[in-house]
Amino acid sequence: MAVYTDVSAEDLTRFLSAYDTGELLSYKGIAEGVENSNFLVHTGSGNFILTLYEKRVAEGDLPFFLGLMEHLAARGITCPQPVKNRQGGVLGRIAGRPAAVVTFLDGLWIRRPNPGHCAAVGEALARLHLAGADFKQKRANALSIESWRPLYEHAKARGDRVRQGLCSEIATELDALEKSWPRQLPQGVIHADLFPDNVFFLGDRLSGLIDFYFACTDTLAYDVAVCLNAWCFETDHSYNVTKGRSLLNAYGKVRALSPAERSALPVLARGAAMRFLLTRLVDWLAVPDGALVRPKDPLEYYRKLRFHQPVKSVQDYGVGA
Amino acid sequence: MAVYTDVSAEDLTRFLSAYDTGELLSYKGIAEGVENSNFLVHTGSGNFILTLYEKRVAEGDLPFFLGLMEHLAARGITCPQPVKNRQGGVLGRIAGRPAAVVTFLDGLWIRRPNPGHCAAVGEALARLHLAGADFKQKRANALSIESWRPLYEHAKARGDRVRQGLCSEIATELDALEKSWPRQLPQGVIHADLFPDNVFFLGDRLSGLIDFYFACTDTLAYDVAVCLNAWCFETDHSYNVTKGRSLLNAYGKVRALSPAERSALPVLARGAAMRFLLTRLVDWLAVPDGALVRPKDPLEYYRKLRFHQPVKSVQDYGVGA
């Protein structure tokens, strides 16, 4: 939950005067997003989300994120659409921060996805990958395999506080991943963070995708691996093969995974687990003692990593090799 | 900012099935209220606020608060209206907490009120006092003068960390207030917390009052004193006589203050300053070192108290005695 920056009605009225959104009727800071400050804004012309980009988001990346949302929306992907001001721009400034207004999407996120939800997200991810194919801008993945060792170096002095022996296991795994990481697979726009709280449903129908602020240019099948980790494990950390099969089959019906992508899936899934294990570990160690905020559990991703380590074939995920 | 309790879409869908609010379309935890968890809920029939009452609110008080909002709304005060479920009740349970759904009010709160805003809040407060006159339920003020000494006792061991000598000044003032507190003035329903963030405006028009969770039965003129402190001081802690005059005159046009109420206003204003000084001091001392949350500054109310101490007559607030 996050509202890092206070916005006054006076400031917001002035900000919105550059847009054709009508009179400001109300706005509420919302407990959503961990990187930015978000407000639900009601105006004479409807509901919008105002996002203030805080310092963890590089300002130079904003044209990529906002351009991507526009590009995807124009190709039928339901995602927030940046609202243009009267000069045709999508980026402004408020309270000393870069800021954008995007359309509001109805929908609910699912805490306990069933195989049907997993199929819907698999299909939506494949459609996103196809729709992104002709997006011209590029953005390197700031949390790609190249970043994992520096994150580990940052955490290793205190990482064993979280679990005895954790750091040496991470070091061994990093060596293995760096040796075996597949670098020739198809690349393109990936969401890179398509967790359940970034996917909206209305009833059983997927109604939209949100939060493109980790999106980048990277291996498409890695994005599938991120989703497999985020959607197909139970709360007891066991892998649910029915959910995995649903997600992978639905993805494959829209964009078939090549044999090389399929055979790389176990190592990609280990890497995807490592990425979230490391960022959660760093966040966990950054919280001062006694603070009211409890970050996400890094060990959830340690357990997912341990699941993937002995996997030899995509068949173990529930689909044909 | 506050969302203390997580609510899942599944839980909320089940909860709303007892109401005629239509399909749940979205909900967002909002950064509003310090005592409760609040969600902005969008359904097929419009926008609502869902409030989960956390443990600082006594469950036995909820019928008073919700009944009062219904009572006031029926008498033309624009405030959130509790939505009845199909059994006719306004109180339910979700995620282990008592909870209610109220109507959503458009409007913005003003960070830097001008004399016009102060007049509008004075008028609205008087209308609230008149509309509350025939409300049958009673609720003692849990933060009345009787509570101040226990709060002081709680804070005094560490209070001088905030300002050297603060605790002995509070003790002297408490002695004075307890001796001179007026107990024969007209009583009734008071809001008791009508700060700018609880008053909405659309343009220059006051569009609604919110947050009735400190409302109680107490001295009406004390509520005026709370507003004088909350609305009529500048950020440098100086009293703005134009704002005070606007507020008091506008109040008086709807409900005339009696001579006894007028002459008691300085001591009531000292008491109102003491109440917020003490609760802010306790909250300030309760925050662990290194926490991310910074509570409101108790010394703002120390300075307001110091302003009122030498005041002898309501004329010093800008109106005739």
Interface residues (C-beta under 8 A of the other chain):
Chain A: M1 V3 S8 A9 E10 T13 E23 L24 L25 S26 Y27 K28 G29 I30 A31 E32 L40 H42 N47 F104 L105 D106 G107 L108 W109 I110 R111 R112 F200 L202 P288 D289 G290 A291 L292 V293
Chain B: M1 V3 S8 A9 E10 T13 E23 L24 L25 S26 Y27 K28 G29 I30 A31 E32 L40 H42 N47 F104 L105 D106 G107 L108 W109 I110 R111 R112 F200 F201 L202 P288 D289 G290 A291 L292 V293
